[in-house]
């Protein structure tokens, strides 16, 4: 399964639909992944996504990676709006999003399928200059 994820990540980059990066410690130990996806260059909107391995959770890894990606995508690439969504059951992701300047905009009901069924999703967004 992991191999198919990385194949998709590579295809996204080649098609200019997204970029995926490993979150590492000292450039070697993989702690997670962060991505800029669903790129809409016409409207200046992209999505952000991340996951962190269980051993690295609660250490600020996701917040540091999201802050770095957000700064780069808004200030250097020039996106206007970055969107982040997560299951309403994932309170840790909600805290990360809010801490990193992505206020909660609302709830998308029954918007994603997870291993245990459909989940409502929180939608957060960060807007350049706001």
CNS distance restraints for C-alpha pairs under 8 A (distance, minus, plus):
assign (resid   1 and name CA) (resid   5 and name CA) 6.58 0.50 0.50
assign (resid   2 and name CA) (resid   6 and name CA) 6.46 0.50 0.50
assign (resid   3 and name CA) (resid   7 and name CA) 6.23 0.50 0.50
assign (resid   4 and name CA) (resid   8 and name CA) 6.23 0.50 0.50
assign (resid   5 and name CA) (resid   9 and name CA) 6.19 0.50 0.50
assign (resid   6 and name CA) (resid  10 and name CA) 6.13 0.50 0.50
assign (resid   7 and name CA) (resid  11 and name CA) 6.27 0.50 0.50
assign (resid   8 and name CA) (resid  12 and name CA) 6.14 0.50 0.50
assign (resid   9 and name CA) (resid  13 and name CA) 6.54 0.50 0.50
assign (resid   9 and name CA) (resid  18 and name CA) 7.65 0.50 0.50
assign (resid   9 and name CA) (resid  19 and name CA) 7.01 0.50 0.50
assign (resid   9 and name CA) (resid  20 and name CA) 6.06 0.50 0.50
assign (resid  10 and name CA) (resid  14 and name CA) 6.36 0.50 0.50
assign (resid  11 and name CA) (resid  15 and name CA) 6.09 0.50 0.50
assign (resid  12 and name CA) (resid  16 and name CA) 5.96 0.50 0.50
assign (resid  12 and name CA) (resid  17 and name CA) 4.82 0.50 0.50
assign (resid  12 and name CA) (resid  18 and name CA) 4.99 0.50 0.50
assign (resid  12 and name CA) (resid  19 and name CA) 6.61 0.50 0.50
assign (resid  12 and name CA) (resid  37 and name CA) 7.95 0.50 0.50
assign (resid  13 and name CA) (resid  17 and name CA) 6.07 0.50 0.50
assign (resid  13 and name CA) (resid  18 and name CA) 5.28 0.50 0.50
assign (resid  13 and name CA) (resid  19 and name CA) 5.29 0.50 0.50
assign (resid  13 and name CA) (resid  20 and name CA) 7.74 0.50 0.50
assign (resid  16 and name CA) (resid  39 and name CA) 7.63 0.50 0.50
assign (resid  17 and name CA) (resid  37 and name CA) 6.13 0.50 0.50
assign (resid  17 and name CA) (resid  38 and name CA) 5.75 0.50 0.50
assign (resid  17 and name CA) (resid  39 and name CA) 5.37 0.50 0.50
assign (resid  18 and name CA) (resid  35 and name CA) 7.09 0.50 0.50
assign (resid  18 and name CA) (resid  36 and name CA) 5.32 0.50 0.50
assign (resid  18 and name CA) (resid  37 and name CA) 4.13 0.50 0.50
assign (resid  18 and name CA) (resid  38 and name CA) 6.20 0.50 0.50
assign (resid  18 and name CA) (resid  39 and name CA) 6.10 0.50 0.50
assign (resid  19 and name CA) (resid  35 and name CA) 5.55 0.50 0.50
assign (resid  19 and name CA) (resid  36 and name CA) 5.25 0.50 0.50
assign (resid  19 and name CA) (resid  37 and name CA) 6.39 0.50 0.50
assign (resid  20 and name CA) (resid  33 and name CA) 6.93 0.50 0.50
assign (resid  20 and name CA) (resid  34 and name CA) 5.85 0.50 0.50
assign (resid  20 and name CA) (resid  35 and name CA) 4.26 0.50 0.50
assign (resid  20 and name CA) (resid  36 and name CA) 6.51 0.50 0.50
assign (resid  21 and name CA) (resid  33 and name CA) 5.64 0.50 0.50
assign (resid  21 and name CA) (resid  34 and name CA) 5.43 0.50 0.50
assign (resid  21 and name CA) (resid  35 and name CA) 6.19 0.50 0.50
assign (resid  22 and name CA) (resid  30 and name CA) 6.37 0.50 0.50
assign (resid  22 and name CA) (resid  31 and name CA) 7.45 0.50 0.50
assign (resid  22 and name CA) (resid  32 and name CA) 5.89 0.50 0.50
assign (resid  22 and name CA) (resid  33 and name CA) 4.47 0.50 0.50
assign (resid  22 and name CA) (resid  34 and name CA) 6.47 0.50 0.50
assign (resid  23 and name CA) (resid  30 and name CA) 5.88 0.50 0.50
assign (resid  23 and name CA) (resid  31 and name CA) 5.38 0.50 0.50
assign (resid  23 and name CA) (resid  32 and name CA) 4.87 0.50 0.50
assign (resid  23 and name CA) (resid  33 and name CA) 5.14 0.50 0.50
assign (resid  23 and name CA) (resid  34 and name CA) 6.70 0.50 0.50
assign (resid  23 and name CA) (resid  61 and name CA) 7.81 0.50 0.50
assign (resid  23 and name CA) (resid  65 and name CA) 7.01 0.50 0.50
assign (resid  24 and name CA) (resid  28 and name CA) 5.88 0.50 0.50
assign (resid  24 and name CA) (resid  29 and name CA) 5.22 0.50 0.50
assign (resid  24 and name CA) (resid  30 and name CA) 4.39 0.50 0.50
assign (resid  24 and name CA) (resid  31 and name CA) 5.20 0.50 0.50
assign (resid  24 and name CA) (resid  32 and name CA) 7.01 0.50 0.50
assign (resid  25 and name CA) (resid  29 and name CA) 5.14 0.50 0.50
assign (resid  25 and name CA) (resid  30 and name CA) 6.56 0.50 0.50
assign (resid  25 and name CA) (resid  31 and name CA) 6.82 0.50 0.50
assign (resid  31 and name CA) (resid  52 and name CA) 5.86 0.50 0.50
assign (resid  31 and name CA) (resid  53 and name CA) 5.61 0.50 0.50
assign (resid  31 and name CA) (resid  55 and name CA) 7.91 0.50 0.50
assign (resid  31 and name CA) (resid  56 and name CA) 6.02 0.50 0.50
assign (resid  31 and name CA) (resid  61 and name CA) 7.76 0.50 0.50
assign (resid  32 and name CA) (resid  50 and name CA) 7.29 0.50 0.50
assign (resid  32 and name CA) (resid  51 and name CA) 5.43 0.50 0.50
assign (resid  32 and name CA) (resid  52 and name CA) 4.11 0.50 0.50
assign (resid  32 and name CA) (resid  53 and name CA) 5.51 0.50 0.50
assign (resid  33 and name CA) (resid  50 and name CA) 5.38 0.50 0.50
assign (resid  33 and name CA) (resid  51 and name CA) 5.49 0.50 0.50
assign (resid  33 and name CA) (resid  52 and name CA) 6.57 0.50 0.50
assign (resid  34 and name CA) (resid  48 and name CA) 7.38 0.50 0.50
assign (resid  34 and name CA) (resid  49 and name CA) 5.72 0.50 0.50
assign (resid  34 and name CA) (resid  50 and name CA) 4.19 0.50 0.50
assign (resid  34 and name CA) (resid  51 and name CA) 6.71 0.50 0.50
assign (resid  34 and name CA) (resid  65 and name CA) 6.97 0.50 0.50
assign (resid  34 and name CA) (resid  66 and name CA) 7.36 0.50 0.50
assign (resid  35 and name CA) (resid  48 and name CA) 5.54 0.50 0.50
assign (resid  35 and name CA) (resid  49 and name CA) 5.12 0.50 0.50
assign (resid  35 and name CA) (resid  50 and name CA) 6.13 0.50 0.50
assign (resid  36 and name CA) (resid  46 and name CA) 6.55 0.50 0.50
assign (resid  36 and name CA) (resid  47 and name CA) 5.70 0.50 0.50
assign (resid  36 and name CA) (resid  48 and name CA) 4.70 0.50 0.50
assign (resid  36 and name CA) (resid  49 and name CA) 6.65 0.50 0.50
assign (resid  36 and name CA) (resid  69 and name CA) 7.90 0.50 0.50
assign (resid  37 and name CA) (resid  46 and name CA) 5.90 0.50 0.50
assign (resid  37 and name CA) (resid  47 and name CA) 5.00 0.50 0.50
assign (resid  37 and name CA) (resid  48 and name CA) 6.03 0.50 0.50
assign (resid  37 and name CA) (resid  49 and name CA) 7.50 0.50 0.50
assign (resid  38 and name CA) (resid  46 and name CA) 5.40 0.50 0.50
assign (resid  38 and name CA) (resid  47 and name CA) 5.66 0.50 0.50
assign (resid  39 and name CA) (resid  44 and name CA) 7.85 0.50 0.50
assign (resid  39 and name CA) (resid  45 and name CA) 6.31 0.50 0.50
assign (resid  39 and name CA) (resid  46 and name CA) 4.58 0.50 0.50
assign (resid  39 and name CA) (resid  47 and name CA) 7.02 0.50 0.50
assign (resid  40 and name CA) (resid  44 and name CA) 5.72 0.50 0.50
assign (resid  40 and name CA) (resid  45 and name CA) 5.16 0.50 0.50
assign (resid  40 and name CA) (resid  46 and name CA) 5.97 0.50 0.50
assign (resid  41 and name CA) (resid  45 and name CA) 6.65 0.50 0.50
assign (resid  41 and name CA) (resid  79 and name CA) 7.57 0.50 0.50
assign (resid  43 and name CA) (resid  80 and name CA) 7.88 0.50 0.50
assign (resid  44 and name CA) (resid  78 and name CA) 7.35 0.50 0.50
assign (resid  44 and name CA) (resid  79 and name CA) 4.59 0.50 0.50
assign (resid  44 and name CA) (resid  80 and name CA) 5.02 0.50 0.50
assign (resid  44 and name CA) (resid  81 and name CA) 6.37 0.50 0.50
assign (resid  45 and name CA) (resid  79 and name CA) 5.90 0.50 0.50
assign (resid  45 and name CA) (resid  80 and name CA) 6.05 0.50 0.50
assign (resid  45 and name CA) (resid  81 and name CA) 4.82 0.50 0.50
assign (resid  45 and name CA) (resid  82 and name CA) 5.77 0.50 0.50
assign (resid  45 and name CA) (resid  83 and name CA) 7.56 0.50 0.50
assign (resid  46 and name CA) (resid  79 and name CA) 7.20 0.50 0.50
assign (resid  46 and name CA) (resid  81 and name CA) 6.61 0.50 0.50
assign (resid  46 and name CA) (resid  82 and name CA) 5.03 0.50 0.50
assign (resid  46 and name CA) (resid  83 and name CA) 6.28 0.50 0.50
assign (resid  47 and name CA) (resid  82 and name CA) 5.39 0.50 0.50
assign (resid  47 and name CA) (resid  83 and name CA) 4.59 0.50 0.50
assign (resid  47 and name CA) (resid  84 and name CA) 5.79 0.50 0.50
assign (resid  48 and name CA) (resid  82 and name CA) 6.59 0.50 0.50
assign (resid  48 and name CA) (resid  83 and name CA) 6.08 0.50 0.50
assign (resid  48 and name CA) (resid  84 and name CA) 5.28 0.50 0.50
assign (resid  49 and name CA) (resid  84 and name CA) 6.45 0.50 0.50
assign (resid  49 and name CA) (resid  85 and name CA) 7.74 0.50 0.50
assign (resid  50 and name CA) (resid  62 and name CA) 7.24 0.50 0.50
assign (resid  50 and name CA) (resid  66 and name CA) 7.94 0.50 0.50
assign (resid  51 and name CA) (resid  62 and name CA) 7.48 0.50 0.50
assign (resid  52 and name CA) (resid  56 and name CA) 6.38 0.50 0.50
assign (resid  52 and name CA) (resid  57 and name CA) 6.16 0.50 0.50
assign (resid  52 and name CA) (resid  61 and name CA) 7.52 0.50 0.50
assign (resid  52 and name CA) (resid  62 and name CA) 6.69 0.50 0.50
assign (resid  53 and name CA) (resid  57 and name CA) 6.52 0.50 0.50
assign (resid  56 and name CA) (resid  61 and name CA) 6.95 0.50 0.50
assign (resid  57 and name CA) (resid  61 and name CA) 7.16 0.50 0.50
assign (resid  57 and name CA) (resid  62 and name CA) 7.89 0.50 0.50
assign (resid  60 and name CA) (resid  64 and name CA) 6.17 0.50 0.50
assign (resid  61 and name CA) (resid  65 and name CA) 6.19 0.50 0.50
assign (resid  62 and name CA) (resid  66 and name CA) 5.96 0.50 0.50
assign (resid  62 and name CA) (resid  96 and name CA) 6.97 0.50 0.50
assign (resid  63 and name CA) (resid  67 and name CA) 6.00 0.50 0.50
assign (resid  63 and name CA) (resid  96 and name CA) 5.65 0.50 0.50
assign (resid  63 and name CA) (resid  97 and name CA) 7.83 0.50 0.50
assign (resid  63 and name CA) (resid  99 and name CA) 7.49 0.50 0.50
assign (resid  63 and name CA) (resid 100 and name CA) 6.42 0.50 0.50
assign (resid  64 and name CA) (resid  68 and name CA) 6.22 0.50 0.50
assign (resid  65 and name CA) (resid  69 and name CA) 6.15 0.50 0.50
assign (resid  66 and name CA) (resid  70 and name CA) 5.91 0.50 0.50
assign (resid  66 and name CA) (resid 100 and name CA) 6.99 0.50 0.50
assign (resid  67 and name CA) (resid  71 and name CA) 6.15 0.50 0.50
assign (resid  67 and name CA) (resid 100 and name CA) 5.98 0.50 0.50
assign (resid  68 and name CA) (resid  72 and name CA) 6.28 0.50 0.50
assign (resid  69 and name CA) (resid  73 and name CA) 5.98 0.50 0.50
assign (resid  70 and name CA) (resid  74 and name CA) 6.00 0.50 0.50
assign (resid  70 and name CA) (resid  82 and name CA) 7.67 0.50 0.50
assign (resid  71 and name CA) (resid  75 and name CA) 5.62 0.50 0.50
assign (resid  71 and name CA) (resid  76 and name CA) 7.44 0.50 0.50
assign (resid  72 and name CA) (resid  76 and name CA) 5.07 0.50 0.50
assign (resid  72 and name CA) (resid  77 and name CA) 6.42 0.50 0.50
assign (resid  73 and name CA) (resid  77 and name CA) 4.88 0.50 0.50
assign (resid  73 and name CA) (resid  78 and name CA) 6.20 0.50 0.50
assign (resid  73 and name CA) (resid  79 and name CA) 5.87 0.50 0.50
assign (resid  74 and name CA) (resid  78 and name CA) 4.85 0.50 0.50
assign (resid  74 and name CA) (resid  79 and name CA) 4.81 0.50 0.50
assign (resid  74 and name CA) (resid  80 and name CA) 6.27 0.50 0.50
assign (resid  74 and name CA) (resid  81 and name CA) 7.68 0.50 0.50
assign (resid  74 and name CA) (resid 128 and name CA) 5.97 0.50 0.50
assign (resid  75 and name CA) (resid  79 and name CA) 7.63 0.50 0.50
assign (resid  75 and name CA) (resid 128 and name CA) 7.84 0.50 0.50
assign (resid  79 and name CA) (resid 128 and name CA) 7.46 0.50 0.50
assign (resid  80 and name CA) (resid 127 and name CA) 5.74 0.50 0.50
assign (resid  80 and name CA) (resid 128 and name CA) 5.16 0.50 0.50
assign (resid  81 and name CA) (resid 125 and name CA) 6.75 0.50 0.50
assign (resid  81 and name CA) (resid 126 and name CA) 5.79 0.50 0.50
assign (resid  81 and name CA) (resid 127 and name CA) 4.49 0.50 0.50
assign (resid  81 and name CA) (resid 128 and name CA) 6.36 0.50 0.50
assign (resid  82 and name CA) (resid 125 and name CA) 5.52 0.50 0.50
assign (resid  82 and name CA) (resid 126 and name CA) 5.24 0.50 0.50
assign (resid  82 and name CA) (resid 127 and name CA) 6.45 0.50 0.50
assign (resid  83 and name CA) (resid 123 and name CA) 7.07 0.50 0.50
assign (resid  83 and name CA) (resid 124 and name CA) 5.85 0.50 0.50
assign (resid  83 and name CA) (resid 125 and name CA) 4.38 0.50 0.50
assign (resid  83 and name CA) (resid 126 and name CA) 6.57 0.50 0.50
assign (resid  84 and name CA) (resid  97 and name CA) 7.50 0.50 0.50
assign (resid  84 and name CA) (resid 102 and name CA) 7.66 0.50 0.50
assign (resid  84 and name CA) (resid 123 and name CA) 5.99 0.50 0.50
assign (resid  84 and name CA) (resid 124 and name CA) 5.14 0.50 0.50
assign (resid  84 and name CA) (resid 125 and name CA) 5.98 0.50 0.50
assign (resid  85 and name CA) (resid 121 and name CA) 6.11 0.50 0.50
assign (resid  85 and name CA) (resid 122 and name CA) 5.37 0.50 0.50
assign (resid  85 and name CA) (resid 123 and name CA) 4.57 0.50 0.50
assign (resid  85 and name CA) (resid 124 and name CA) 6.01 0.50 0.50
assign (resid  86 and name CA) (resid  90 and name CA) 6.69 0.50 0.50
assign (resid  86 and name CA) (resid  93 and name CA) 6.66 0.50 0.50
assign (resid  86 and name CA) (resid  94 and name CA) 7.33 0.50 0.50
assign (resid  86 and name CA) (resid 121 and name CA) 5.26 0.50 0.50
assign (resid  86 and name CA) (resid 122 and name CA) 5.50 0.50 0.50
assign (resid  86 and name CA) (resid 123 and name CA) 7.06 0.50 0.50
assign (resid  87 and name CA) (resid 112 and name CA) 7.95 0.50 0.50
assign (resid  87 and name CA) (resid 119 and name CA) 5.97 0.50 0.50
assign (resid  87 and name CA) (resid 120 and name CA) 5.90 0.50 0.50
assign (resid  87 and name CA) (resid 121 and name CA) 4.42 0.50 0.50
assign (resid  87 and name CA) (resid 122 and name CA) 6.17 0.50 0.50
assign (resid  88 and name CA) (resid  94 and name CA) 7.87 0.50 0.50
assign (resid  88 and name CA) (resid 107 and name CA) 7.90 0.50 0.50
assign (resid  88 and name CA) (resid 119 and name CA) 7.22 0.50 0.50
assign (resid  88 and name CA) (resid 120 and name CA) 5.79 0.50 0.50
assign (resid  88 and name CA) (resid 121 and name CA) 5.23 0.50 0.50
assign (resid  88 and name CA) (resid 122 and name CA) 5.60 0.50 0.50
assign (resid  89 and name CA) (resid 119 and name CA) 7.92 0.50 0.50
assign (resid  90 and name CA) (resid  94 and name CA) 6.62 0.50 0.50
assign (resid  91 and name CA) (resid  95 and name CA) 6.32 0.50 0.50
assign (resid  92 and name CA) (resid  96 and name CA) 6.31 0.50 0.50
assign (resid  93 and name CA) (resid  97 and name CA) 6.07 0.50 0.50
assign (resid  94 and name CA) (resid  98 and name CA) 6.21 0.50 0.50
assign (resid  94 and name CA) (resid 122 and name CA) 7.87 0.50 0.50
assign (resid  95 and name CA) (resid  99 and name CA) 5.95 0.50 0.50
assign (resid  96 and name CA) (resid 100 and name CA) 6.11 0.50 0.50
assign (resid  97 and name CA) (resid 101 and name CA) 6.54 0.50 0.50
assign (resid  97 and name CA) (resid 102 and name CA) 5.01 0.50 0.50
assign (resid  97 and name CA) (resid 103 and name CA) 7.01 0.50 0.50
assign (resid  97 and name CA) (resid 124 and name CA) 6.93 0.50 0.50
assign (resid  98 and name CA) (resid 102 and name CA) 4.93 0.50 0.50
assign (resid  98 and name CA) (resid 103 and name CA) 5.19 0.50 0.50
assign (resid  98 and name CA) (resid 104 and name CA) 7.09 0.50 0.50
assign (resid  98 and name CA) (resid 124 and name CA) 7.89 0.50 0.50
assign (resid 101 and name CA) (resid 125 and name CA) 7.98 0.50 0.50
assign (resid 101 and name CA) (resid 126 and name CA) 6.05 0.50 0.50
assign (resid 102 and name CA) (resid 124 and name CA) 5.22 0.50 0.50
assign (resid 102 and name CA) (resid 125 and name CA) 4.75 0.50 0.50
assign (resid 102 and name CA) (resid 126 and name CA) 4.65 0.50 0.50
assign (resid 103 and name CA) (resid 124 and name CA) 5.35 0.50 0.50
assign (resid 103 and name CA) (resid 125 and name CA) 6.10 0.50 0.50
assign (resid 103 and name CA) (resid 126 and name CA) 7.08 0.50 0.50
assign (resid 104 and name CA) (resid 122 and name CA) 6.91 0.50 0.50
assign (resid 104 and name CA) (resid 123 and name CA) 5.97 0.50 0.50
assign (resid 104 and name CA) (resid 124 and name CA) 4.40 0.50 0.50
assign (resid 104 and name CA) (resid 125 and name CA) 7.03 0.50 0.50
assign (resid 105 and name CA) (resid 122 and name CA) 7.57 0.50 0.50
assign (resid 105 and name CA) (resid 123 and name CA) 5.57 0.50 0.50
assign (resid 105 and name CA) (resid 124 and name CA) 5.35 0.50 0.50
assign (resid 105 and name CA) (resid 125 and name CA) 7.01 0.50 0.50
assign (resid 106 and name CA) (resid 122 and name CA) 5.87 0.50 0.50
assign (resid 106 and name CA) (resid 123 and name CA) 5.46 0.50 0.50
assign (resid 106 and name CA) (resid 124 and name CA) 7.36 0.50 0.50
assign (resid 107 and name CA) (resid 120 and name CA) 6.66 0.50 0.50
assign (resid 107 and name CA) (resid 121 and name CA) 5.56 0.50 0.50
assign (resid 107 and name CA) (resid 122 and name CA) 4.51 0.50 0.50
assign (resid 107 and name CA) (resid 123 and name CA) 5.97 0.50 0.50
assign (resid 108 and name CA) (resid 120 and name CA) 5.70 0.50 0.50
assign (resid 108 and name CA) (resid 121 and name CA) 5.02 0.50 0.50
assign (resid 108 and name CA) (resid 122 and name CA) 6.17 0.50 0.50
assign (resid 108 and name CA) (resid 123 and name CA) 6.93 0.50 0.50
assign (resid 109 and name CA) (resid 119 and name CA) 7.36 0.50 0.50
assign (resid 109 and name CA) (resid 120 and name CA) 4.45 0.50 0.50
assign (resid 109 and name CA) (resid 121 and name CA) 6.40 0.50 0.50
assign (resid 110 and name CA) (resid 118 and name CA) 5.52 0.50 0.50
assign (resid 110 and name CA) (resid 119 and name CA) 5.05 0.50 0.50
assign (resid 110 and name CA) (resid 120 and name CA) 4.40 0.50 0.50
assign (resid 110 and name CA) (resid 121 and name CA) 7.12 0.50 0.50
assign (resid 111 and name CA) (resid 118 and name CA) 7.00 0.50 0.50
assign (resid 111 and name CA) (resid 119 and name CA) 6.25 0.50 0.50
assign (resid 111 and name CA) (resid 120 and name CA) 5.57 0.50 0.50
assign (resid 111 and name CA) (resid 121 and name CA) 6.06 0.50 0.50
assign (resid 112 and name CA) (resid 118 and name CA) 5.55 0.50 0.50
assign (resid 112 and name CA) (resid 119 and name CA) 5.42 0.50 0.50
assign (resid 112 and name CA) (resid 120 and name CA) 6.82 0.50 0.50
assign (resid 112 and name CA) (resid 121 and name CA) 7.00 0.50 0.50
assign (resid 113 and name CA) (resid 117 and name CA) 5.47 0.50 0.50
assign (resid 113 and name CA) (resid 118 and name CA) 4.37 0.50 0.50
assign (resid 113 and name CA) (resid 119 and name CA) 6.18 0.50 0.50
assign (resid 114 and name CA) (resid 118 and name CA) 6.00 0.50 0.50
assign (resid 114 and name CA) (resid 119 and name CA) 6.84 0.50 0.50
assign (resid 126 and name CA) (resid 130 and name CA) 7.73 0.50 0.50
